[in-house]
Every structure is written in C-alpha cells, then in structure tokens.
Amino acid sequence: MTALNVIPGTVLACRGTGFSRASTNMKKLLLDFYVDETGATAVEYGLIATGIAIAIIAAVKGVGTKLSTNFSTVSTSLK
C-alpha cells in the first residue's frame, strides 16, 4: 500500500496530524462564517426593499381598481 504524498500544510494530508489540521481549519472556517455579520446588512436591506415593494404593489392594485371603476362610470355616463 502506498501513502498519498501531499504538500505539507495543505488541507488534505494522510500522515499524522493532517486530518486534525484539516478539522481545525474547517472549525475555524465555520466559526469565522458564524461570527461574520457583513452579509446580514445586505439581507436586512433586501427584506426592507421587499416589504416596501409589496406595500407599493398593494397600494397600486387598490388604486387601479378604483380608477377602473371610475372610468367605467364616466364611460357609461357619456354614452
């Protein structure tokens, strides 16, 4: 059986502490990802923009229905 030769210090290693080093790197990566809040602001702004868009769509839909009714009334009055 031959051992897999890998450059020391890389994530994949089969000798000694290679897997524990990879595990430590993965733990650090996941911890850094969990603590990092830079993307949270973008998500919050996206949610706010979505809420505003839904409010605008609802308002325009309501006004559009009323305008359609008014134009129909005026149209039948003119006939």
Rosetta blueprint (number, residue, H / E / L):
1 M L
2 T L
3 A L
4 L L
5 N L
6 V L
7 I L
8 P L
9 G L
10 T L
11 V L
12 L L
13 A L
14 C L
15 R L
16 G L
17 T L
18 G H
19 F H
20 S H
21 R H
22 A H
23 S H
24 T H
25 N H
26 M H
27 K H
28 K H
29 L H
30 L H
31 L H
32 D H
33 F H
34 Y H
35 V H
36 D L
37 E L
38 T H
39 G H
40 A H
41 T H
42 A H
43 V H
44 E H
45 Y H
46 G H
47 L H
48 I H
49 A H
50 T H
51 G H
52 I H
53 A H
54 I H
55 A H
56 I H
57 I H
58 A H
59 A H
60 V H
61 K H
62 G H
63 V H
64 G H
65 T H
66 K H
67 L H
68 S H
69 T H
70 N H
71 F H
72 S H
73 T H
74 V H
75 S H
76 T H
77 S H
78 L H
79 K L
